[in-house]
């Protein structure tokens, strides 16, 4: 949010200076339009790319040499148990960012995620398709409703990941008010697009480098099918996945 405030102040200052410098110039409207377009481009980049940390401060890389796996959009009664089985067998700890409208029907699955040593985070209650366009009241309701569900299940967490990773000043204000810890990523698996498990495994092996936070989805069949081979081959290559203690330190840093 500091970046946004600084850039907004500089933008206003530039508009004033340009207006004074080119007041008698017939091209002033075009000059001002160019300034507005440039500022809009910066805003758009800030909204679309959370790793830019323009509106909110998120953690987008894990301390080297480890790799952190994160899963969004679950829990799913068919694929999440498979993912958990594989993680358990491989002795890998992950963070699951769950959707409240799904989690409320999967108490046992949520309990299993916690019991097996994984971390859980808020991914809003409904994963609204236009979450970044909602007003402040609705944004806060989406987050708080899931937080209440967690509390009713005996879970305490301040971890949050906005849907699709989009951010804006409204989300930033709500995040600050609720004292949330924002976890981003620096590697996208694109498992929502790559449907072939073999191709997905190949991409994951390419992404798994020291310091990576990999974005995956535990509600997808292709992800559950690719995960086992990916973990096996990456561990054989010497890739070290973060354990519970390391993730705890990362979250509390």
Helices and strands as residue ranges (DSSP letters): H 2-21, H 28-48, G 50-52, E 58-59, E 66-74, H 80-90, E 94-98, H 100-103, H 107-115, E 119-122, G 131-133, H 136-152, E 159-160, G 163-165, H 169-177, E 181-183, E 187-188, H 197-207, E 213-217, H 221-236, E 240-241, H 244-252
